[in-house]
Amino acid sequence: MKNYIAFLLQLIIWSAFSIAQWLSAKDHIEYKWIMFIVFFYLGFLIAKKILQSFRVTFIITLISLFTFFSLKMFFEQMIISSYF
């Protein structure tokens, strides 16, 4: 259950990252990478506080990152394909 809660909280953090990235569309790529690192670290810290294990926290963080961006790409393709 703790893994699931950490996963959901990280999905919320990745959603916030996506909104922040959208709002900073004209920023340089370096600033976007710094923002990614900050959000990654924030998500990692929150999950670490819940799970109390570095290894499990890292795995859950990577899974949530992969899941969020896979779903994001999928839905963007769905939206693009619906226009054409």
MOPAC internal coordinates of N, CA, C and O (Angstrom, degrees):
PM7 1SCF
backbone

  N    0.0000 0     0.00 0     0.00 0    0    0    0
  C    1.4447 1     0.00 0     0.00 0    1    0    0
  C    1.5369 1   110.82 1     0.00 0    2    1    0
  O    1.2310 1   120.87 1   142.53 1    3    2    1
  N    1.3248 1   115.94 1   -37.47 1    3    2    1
  C    1.4616 1   119.20 1   178.42 1    5    3    2
  C    1.5188 1   111.09 1   -63.98 1    6    5    3
  O    1.2310 1   120.87 1   142.32 1    7    6    5
  N    1.3331 1   115.94 1   -37.68 1    7    6    5
  C    1.4630 1   119.88 1   178.95 1    9    7    6
  C    1.5258 1   110.46 1   -61.90 1   10    9    7
  O    1.2310 1   120.88 1   137.71 1   11   10    9
  N    1.3126 1   115.93 1   -42.29 1   11   10    9
  C    1.4604 1   121.17 1  -179.15 1   13   11   10
  C    1.5306 1   111.26 1   -65.44 1   14   13   11
  O    1.2310 1   120.12 1   137.93 1   15   14   13
  N    1.3156 1   117.38 1   -42.07 1   15   14   13
  C    1.4686 1   121.00 1   178.70 1   17   15   14
  C    1.5233 1   110.41 1   -64.55 1   18   17   15
  O    1.2310 1   120.20 1   136.62 1   19   18   17
  N    1.3248 1   117.23 1   -43.38 1   19   18   17
  C    1.4682 1   120.86 1   177.83 1   21   19   18
  C    1.5208 1   110.33 1   -62.56 1   22   21   19
  O    1.2310 1   120.47 1   138.64 1   23   22   21
  N    1.3304 1   116.71 1   -41.36 1   23   22   21
  C    1.4607 1   121.68 1   178.67 1   25   23   22
  C    1.5269 1   110.96 1   -61.20 1   26   25   23
  O    1.2310 1   120.12 1   133.56 1   27   26   25
  N    1.3213 1   117.38 1   -46.44 1   27   26   25
  C    1.4692 1   120.98 1  -179.89 1   29   27   26
  C    1.5244 1   112.02 1   -65.23 1   30   29   27
  O    1.2310 1   120.36 1   139.32 1   31   30   29
  N    1.3151 1   116.92 1   -40.68 1   31   30   29
  C    1.4664 1   119.68 1   177.58 1   33   31   30
  C    1.5287 1   111.15 1   -63.83 1   34   33   31
  O    1.2310 1   120.81 1   142.47 1   35   34   33
  N    1.3172 1   116.05 1   -37.53 1   35   34   33
  C    1.4552 1   118.40 1   178.30 1   37   35   34
  C    1.5273 1   111.38 1   -69.84 1   38   37   35
  O    1.2310 1   119.69 1   145.67 1   39   38   37
  N    1.3093 1   118.19 1   -34.33 1   39   38   37
  C    1.4640 1   119.56 1   174.72 1   41   39   38
  C    1.5244 1   110.70 1   -62.84 1   42   41   39
  O    1.2310 1   120.51 1   143.31 1   43   42   41
  N    1.3110 1   116.63 1   -36.69 1   43   42   41
  C    1.4727 1   120.28 1   175.79 1   45   43   42
  C    1.5234 1   109.87 1   -64.56 1   46   45   43
  O    1.2310 1   120.48 1   138.35 1   47   46   45
  N    1.3235 1   116.69 1   -41.65 1   47   46   45
  C    1.4685 1   120.33 1   178.94 1   49   47   46
  C    1.5246 1   110.66 1   -65.09 1   50   49   47
  O    1.2310 1   119.74 1   138.99 1   51   50   49
  N    1.3357 1   118.11 1   -41.01 1   51   50   49
  C    1.4675 1   120.28 1   177.96 1   53   51   50
  C    1.5227 1   110.82 1   -66.67 1   54   53   51
  O    1.2310 1   120.17 1   147.56 1   55   54   53
  N    1.3121 1   117.27 1   -32.44 1   55   54   53
  C    1.4681 1   119.97 1   175.31 1   57   55   54
  C    1.5255 1   110.38 1   -65.78 1   58   57   55
  O    1.2310 1   120.60 1   138.82 1   59   58   57
  N    1.3208 1   116.45 1   -41.18 1   59   58   57
  C    1.4641 1   120.10 1   176.60 1   61   59   58
  C    1.5289 1   110.44 1   -63.94 1   62   61   59
  O    1.2310 1   120.47 1   141.21 1   63   62   61
  N    1.3259 1   116.70 1   -38.79 1   63   62   61
  C    1.4615 1   120.41 1   176.17 1   65   63   62
  C    1.5265 1   110.91 1   -61.56 1   66   65   63
  O    1.2310 1   120.70 1   137.93 1   67   66   65
  N    1.3118 1   116.27 1   -42.07 1   67   66   65
  C    1.4578 1   120.46 1   179.98 1   69   67   66
  C    1.5343 1   111.19 1   -63.06 1   70   69   67
  O    1.2310 1   120.55 1   139.28 1   71   70   69
  N    1.3121 1   116.56 1   -40.72 1   71   70   69
  C    1.4709 1   120.67 1   177.26 1   73   71   70
  C    1.5217 1   110.31 1   -66.44 1   74   73   71
  O    1.2310 1   120.22 1   136.50 1   75   74   73
  N    1.3250 1   117.19 1   -43.50 1   75   74   73
  C    1.4710 1   120.52 1   178.77 1   77   75   74
  C    1.5252 1   110.98 1   -63.57 1   78   77   75
  O    1.2310 1   120.58 1   142.58 1   79   78   77
  N    1.3100 1   116.50 1   -37.42 1   79   78   77
  C    1.4678 1   120.53 1   178.44 1   81   79   78
  C    1.5281 1   110.01 1   -67.40 1   82   81   79
  O    1.2310 1   120.48 1   140.19 1   83   82   81
  N    1.3006 1   116.69 1   -39.81 1   83   82   81
  C    1.4645 1   120.94 1   178.27 1   85   83   82
  C    1.5329 1   110.87 1   -64.50 1   86   85   83
  O    1.2310 1   120.52 1   139.92 1   87   86   85
  N    1.3355 1   116.61 1   -40.08 1   87   86   85
  C    1.4634 1   120.52 1   179.62 1   89   87   86
  C    1.5276 1   112.57 1   -70.39 1   90   89   87
  O    1.2310 1   120.32 1   155.20 1   91   90   89
  N    1.3256 1   117.00 1   -24.80 1   91   90   89
  C    1.4643 1   120.40 1  -179.68 1   93   91   90
  C    1.5207 1   110.47 1  -107.14 1   94   93   91
  O    1.2310 1   120.64 1  -133.47 1   95   94   93
  N    1.3037 1   116.39 1    46.53 1   95   94   93
  C    1.4710 1   121.30 1  -174.82 1   97   95   94
  C    1.5267 1   112.24 1   -64.30 1   98   97   95
  O    1.2310 1   119.94 1   151.56 1   99   98   97
  N    1.3163 1   117.72 1   -28.44 1   99   98   97
  C    1.4646 1   120.15 1  -176.06 1  101   99   98
  C    1.5292 1   113.49 1   -95.14 1  102  101   99
  O    1.2310 1   120.19 1  -175.44 1  103  102  101
  N    1.3202 1   117.24 1     4.56 1  103  102  101
  C    1.4615 1   120.13 1   179.00 1  105  103  102
  C    1.5222 1   110.83 1   -74.29 1  106  105  103
  O    1.2310 1   121.55 1   -19.73 1  107  106  105
  N    1.3145 1   114.63 1   160.27 1  107  106  105
  C    1.4596 1   120.48 1   175.90 1  109  107  106
  C    1.5203 1   110.02 1   -69.96 1  110  109  107
  O    1.2310 1   121.19 1   -22.08 1  111  110  109
  N    1.3054 1   115.32 1   157.92 1  111  110  109
  C    1.4655 1   121.11 1  -177.20 1  113  111  110
  C    1.5330 1   111.44 1   -63.90 1  114  113  111
  O    1.2310 1   119.94 1   149.24 1  115  114  113
  N    1.3354 1   117.73 1   -30.76 1  115  114  113
  C    1.4612 1   120.70 1   179.47 1  117  115  114
  C    1.5163 1   110.94 1   -62.83 1  118  117  115
  O    1.2310 1   120.49 1   139.83 1  119  118  117
  N    1.3218 1   116.67 1   -40.17 1  119  118  117
  C    1.4619 1   120.47 1   179.76 1  121  119  118
  C    1.5199 1   111.22 1   -68.79 1  122  121  119
  O    1.2310 1   120.36 1   146.61 1  123  122  121
  N    1.3157 1   116.93 1   -33.39 1  123  122  121
  C    1.4637 1   120.05 1   177.14 1  125  123  122
  C    1.5254 1   110.80 1   -68.14 1  126  125  123
  O    1.2310 1   120.25 1   142.52 1  127  126  125
  N    1.3341 1   117.12 1   -37.48 1  127  126  125
  C    1.4597 1   119.84 1   176.67 1  129  127  126
  C    1.5243 1   111.29 1   -66.69 1  130  129  127
  O    1.2310 1   120.70 1   139.71 1  131  130  129
  N    1.3201 1   116.26 1   -40.29 1  131  130  129
  C    1.4701 1   119.85 1   177.47 1  133  131  130
  C    1.5227 1   109.91 1   -62.72 1  134  133  131
  O    1.2310 1   120.68 1   138.49 1  135  134  133
  N    1.3268 1   116.31 1   -41.51 1  135  134  133
  C    1.4652 1   120.87 1   178.43 1  137  135  134
  C    1.5318 1   110.14 1   -63.75 1  138  137  135
  O    1.2310 1   120.10 1   139.52 1  139  138  137
  N    1.3327 1   117.41 1   -40.48 1  139  138  137
  C    1.4649 1   121.01 1   177.57 1  141  139  138
  C    1.5265 1   110.64 1   -60.69 1  142  141  139
  O    1.2310 1   120.56 1   135.78 1  143  142  141
  N    1.3207 1   116.54 1   -44.22 1  143  142  141
  C    1.4702 1   120.56 1  -179.51 1  145  143  142
  C    1.5220 1   110.78 1   -63.70 1  146  145  143
  O    1.2310 1   120.43 1   139.52 1  147  146  145
  N    1.3229 1   116.78 1   -40.48 1  147  146  145
  C    1.4652 1   120.74 1   178.82 1  149  147  146
  C    1.5290 1   110.77 1   -63.52 1  150  149  147
  O    1.2310 1   119.92 1   134.09 1  151  150  149
  N    1.3296 1   117.76 1   -45.91 1  151  150  149
  C    1.4578 1   120.39 1   179.36 1  153  151  150
  C    1.5287 1   111.37 1   -67.46 1  154  153  151
  O    1.2310 1   120.10 1   142.27 1  155  154  153
  N    1.3258 1   117.42 1   -37.73 1  155  154  153
  C    1.4616 1   120.94 1   176.68 1  157  155  154
  C    1.5212 1   110.33 1   -61.02 1  158  157  155
  O    1.2310 1   120.86 1   134.37 1  159  158  157
  N    1.3173 1   115.96 1   -45.63 1  159  158  157
  C    1.4653 1   120.83 1  -179.71 1  161  159  158
  C    1.5294 1   110.70 1   -65.09 1  162  161  159
  O    1.2310 1   120.45 1   138.49 1  163  162  161
  N    1.3233 1   116.75 1   -41.51 1  163  162  161
  C    1.4642 1   120.36 1   178.25 1  165  163  162
  C    1.5295 1   111.03 1   -61.65 1  166  165  163
  O    1.2310 1   120.49 1   133.65 1  167  166  165
  N    1.3148 1   116.67 1   -46.35 1  167  166  165
  C    1.4616 1   120.32 1   177.58 1  169  167  166
  C    1.5143 1   111.98 1   -62.87 1  170  169  167
  O    1.2310 1   120.77 1   140.33 1  171  170  169
  N    1.3155 1   116.12 1   -39.67 1  171  170  169
  C    1.4594 1   120.72 1   178.98 1  173  171  170
  C    1.5228 1   110.85 1   -64.10 1  174  173  171
  O    1.2310 1   120.43 1   136.33 1  175  174  173
  N    1.3336 1   116.79 1   -43.67 1  175  174  173
  C    1.4686 1   120.02 1  -179.55 1  177  175  174
  C    1.5253 1   111.88 1   -63.91 1  178  177  175
  O    1.2310 1   120.62 1   137.69 1  179  178  177
  N    1.3228 1   116.42 1   -42.31 1  179  178  177
  C    1.4624 1   119.71 1  -179.82 1  181  179  178
  C    1.5258 1   110.51 1   -64.52 1  182  181  179
  O    1.2310 1   120.30 1   135.78 1  183  182  181
  N    1.3225 1   117.02 1   -44.22 1  183  182  181
  C    1.4612 1   120.10 1   178.84 1  185  183  182
  C    1.5261 1   111.20 1   -66.72 1  186  185  183
  O    1.2310 1   120.15 1   143.16 1  187  186  185
  N    1.3229 1   117.32 1   -36.84 1  187  186  185
  C    1.4642 1   120.92 1   178.83 1  189  187  186
  C    1.5161 1   111.01 1   -63.75 1  190  189  187
  O    1.2310 1   120.76 1   142.64 1  191  190  189
  N    1.3322 1   116.15 1   -37.36 1  191  190  189
  C    1.4630 1   120.61 1   178.45 1  193  191  190
  C    1.5320 1   110.63 1   -65.24 1  194  193  191
  O    1.2310 1   120.48 1   144.57 1  195  194  193
  N    1.3266 1   116.68 1   -35.43 1  195  194  193
  C    1.4609 1   120.69 1  -178.75 1  197  195  194
  C    1.5272 1   111.32 1   -79.77 1  198  197  195
  O    1.2310 1   120.35 1   135.24 1  199  198  197
  N    1.3310 1   116.93 1   -44.76 1  199  198  197
  C    1.4648 1   121.01 1  -170.32 1  201  199  198
  C    1.5235 1   114.57 1   -90.11 1  202  201  199
  O    1.2310 1   119.59 1   153.13 1  203  202  201
  N    1.3117 1   118.39 1   -26.87 1  203  202  201
  C    1.4649 1   123.38 1   178.81 1  205  203  202
  C    1.5347 1   113.75 1    62.90 1  206  205  203
  O    1.2310 1   120.19 1  -157.63 1  207  206  205
  N    1.3319 1   117.25 1    22.37 1  207  206  205
  C    1.4653 1   120.62 1   179.28 1  209  207  206
  C    1.5226 1   108.27 1  -141.05 1  210  209  207
  O    1.2310 1   120.83 1   -55.30 1  211  210  209
  N    1.3294 1   116.01 1   124.70 1  211  210  209
  C    1.4558 1   120.26 1  -177.87 1  213  211  210
  C    1.5201 1   111.42 1   -63.90 1  214  213  211
  O    1.2310 1   120.26 1   133.76 1  215  214  213
  N    1.3314 1   117.10 1   -46.24 1  215  214  213
  C    1.4644 1   121.84 1  -175.75 1  217  215  214
  C    1.5274 1   111.33 1   -63.71 1  218  217  215
  O    1.2310 1   120.10 1   131.89 1  219  218  217
  N    1.3254 1   117.42 1   -48.11 1  219  218  217
  C    1.4689 1   121.21 1  -179.51 1  221  219  218
  C    1.5213 1   110.08 1   -66.38 1  222  221  219
  O    1.2310 1   120.46 1   141.23 1  223  222  221
  N    1.3180 1   116.72 1   -38.77 1  223  222  221
  C    1.4614 1   120.63 1   178.27 1  225  223  222
  C    1.5218 1   111.06 1   -61.68 1  226  225  223
  O    1.2310 1   120.23 1   135.88 1  227  226  225
  N    1.3091 1   117.17 1   -44.12 1  227  226  225
  C    1.4564 1   120.97 1  -179.59 1  229  227  226
  C    1.5274 1   110.84 1   -64.71 1  230  229  227
  O    1.2310 1   120.30 1   138.52 1  231  230  229
  N    1.3197 1   117.03 1   -41.48 1  231  230  229
  C    1.4636 1   121.01 1   179.57 1  233  231  230
  C    1.5257 1   110.82 1   -65.35 1  234  233  231
  O    1.2310 1   120.10 1   134.41 1  235  234  233
  N    1.3256 1   117.42 1   -45.59 1  235  234  233
  C    1.4644 1   121.42 1   179.26 1  237  235  234
  C    1.5283 1   110.30 1   -63.08 1  238  237  235
  O    1.2310 1   120.34 1   140.83 1  239  238  237
  N    1.3328 1   116.95 1   -39.17 1  239  238  237
  C    1.4617 1   120.77 1   178.71 1  241  239  238
  C    1.5247 1   111.06 1   -63.04 1  242  241  239
  O    1.2310 1   120.28 1   135.21 1  243  242  241
  N    1.3084 1   117.08 1   -44.79 1  243  242  241
  C    1.4647 1   120.12 1   179.04 1  245  243  242
  C    1.5358 1   111.54 1   -66.42 1  246  245  243
  O    1.2310 1   120.33 1   141.17 1  247  246  245
  N    1.3124 1   116.97 1   -38.83 1  247  246  245
  C    1.4648 1   120.16 1   178.82 1  249  247  246
  C    1.5274 1   110.52 1   -66.08 1  250  249  247
  O    1.2310 1   120.09 1   137.28 1  251  250  249
  N    1.3168 1   117.43 1   -42.72 1  251  250  249
  C    1.4609 1   119.85 1   179.68 1  253  251  250
  C    1.5259 1   111.01 1   -67.23 1  254  253  251
  O    1.2310 1   120.46 1   142.53 1  255  254  253
  N    1.3246 1   116.72 1   -37.47 1  255  254  253
  C    1.4606 1   120.90 1   177.30 1  257  255  254
  C    1.5266 1   110.72 1   -63.17 1  258  257  255
  O    1.2310 1   120.41 1   131.74 1  259  258  257
  N    1.3188 1   116.83 1   -48.26 1  259  258  257
  C    1.4563 1   121.53 1   179.69 1  261  259  258
  C    1.5306 1   110.97 1   -63.86 1  262  261  259
  O    1.2310 1   120.07 1   136.71 1  263  262  261
  N    1.3059 1   117.47 1   -43.29 1  263  262  261
  C    1.4716 1   121.48 1  -179.78 1  265  263  262
  C    1.5162 1   111.45 1   -63.12 1  266  265  263
  O    1.2310 1   120.37 1   132.61 1  267  266  265
  N    1.3305 1   116.89 1   -47.39 1  267  266  265
  C    1.4616 1   119.55 1  -177.59 1  269  267  266
  C    1.5199 1   111.71 1   -62.55 1  270  269  267
  O    1.2310 1   120.23 1   131.53 1  271  270  269
  N    1.3251 1   117.17 1   -48.47 1  271  270  269
  C    1.4610 1   118.81 1  -176.36 1  273  271  270
  C    1.5275 1   112.41 1   -73.24 1  274  273  271
  O    1.2310 1   120.02 1   152.77 1  275  274  273
  N    1.3218 1   117.56 1   -27.23 1  275  274  273
  C    1.4723 1   119.63 1   173.23 1  277  275  274
  C    1.5263 1   110.58 1   -66.95 1  278  277  275
  O    1.2310 1   120.89 1   134.22 1  279  278  277
  N    1.3224 1   115.90 1   -45.78 1  279  278  277
  C    1.4654 1   119.42 1   177.95 1  281  279  278
  C    1.5249 1   111.68 1   -65.49 1  282  281  279
  O    1.2310 1   120.70 1   142.53 1  283  282  281
  N    1.3150 1   116.26 1   -37.47 1  283  282  281
  C    1.4599 1   120.61 1   178.17 1  285  283  282
  C    1.5306 1   110.46 1   -61.85 1  286  285  283
  O    1.2310 1   120.15 1   133.56 1  287  286  285
  N    1.3277 1   117.32 1   -46.44 1  287  286  285
  C    1.4622 1   120.48 1   178.84 1  289  287  286
  C    1.5239 1   111.06 1   -64.89 1  290  289  287
  O    1.2310 1   120.26 1   140.30 1  291  290  289
  N    1.3249 1   117.10 1   -39.70 1  291  290  289
  C    1.4572 1   121.38 1   179.28 1  293  291  290
  C    1.5280 1   111.12 1   -60.69 1  294  293  291
  O    1.2310 1   120.49 1   131.29 1  295  294  293
  N    1.3334 1   116.66 1   -48.71 1  295  294  293
  C    1.4576 1   119.75 1  -178.06 1  297  295  294
  C    1.5244 1   112.36 1   -70.19 1  298  297  295
  O    1.2310 1   119.99 1   147.22 1  299  298  297
  N    1.3257 1   117.62 1   -32.78 1  299  298  297
  C    1.4616 1   119.71 1   174.98 1  301  299  298
  C    1.5184 1   110.39 1   -64.55 1  302  301  299
  O    1.2310 1   119.97 1   139.57 1  303  302  301
  N    1.3289 1   117.66 1   -40.43 1  303  302  301
  C    1.4628 1   120.82 1   177.29 1  305  303  302
  C    1.5246 1   110.98 1   -66.36 1  306  305  303
  O    1.2310 1   120.28 1   143.48 1  307  306  305
  N    1.3155 1   117.06 1   -36.52 1  307  306  305
  C    1.4667 1   120.59 1   177.57 1  309  307  306
  C    1.5327 1   110.37 1   -63.70 1  310  309  307
  O    1.2310 1   120.41 1   137.94 1  311  310  309
  N    1.3163 1   116.82 1   -42.06 1  311  310  309
  C    1.4658 1   121.19 1   179.97 1  313  311  310
  C    1.5244 1   109.93 1   -67.20 1  314  313  311
  O    1.2310 1   120.30 1   135.39 1  315  314  313
  N    1.3298 1   117.04 1   -44.61 1  315  314  313
  C    1.4622 1   120.78 1  -179.80 1  317  315  314
  C    1.5250 1   110.30 1   -63.05 1  318  317  315
  O    1.2310 1   119.98 1   136.01 1  319  318  317
  N    1.3182 1   117.65 1   -43.99 1  319  318  317
  C    1.4583 1   120.62 1  -178.17 1  321  319  318
  C    1.5341 1   112.41 1   -69.90 1  322  321  319
  O    1.2310 1   119.93 1   156.01 1  323  322  321
  N    1.3137 1   117.75 1   -23.99 1  323  322  321
  C    1.4621 1   119.84 1   178.82 1  325  323  322
  C    1.5367 1   111.33 1   -74.08 1  326  325  323
  O    1.2310 1   120.21 1   157.95 1  327  326  325
  N    1.3382 1   117.21 1   -22.05 1  327  326  325
  C    1.4553 1   120.05 1   177.60 1  329  327  326
  C    1.5184 1   112.17 1   -79.25 1  330  329  327
  O    1.2310 1   120.29 1   155.49 1  331  330  329
  N    1.3096 1   117.04 1   -24.51 1  331  330  329
  C    1.4674 1   120.80 1  -175.92 1  333  331  330
  C    1.4580 1   109.33 1  -110.23 1  334  333  331
  O    1.2310 1   120.10 1   180.00 1  335  334  333

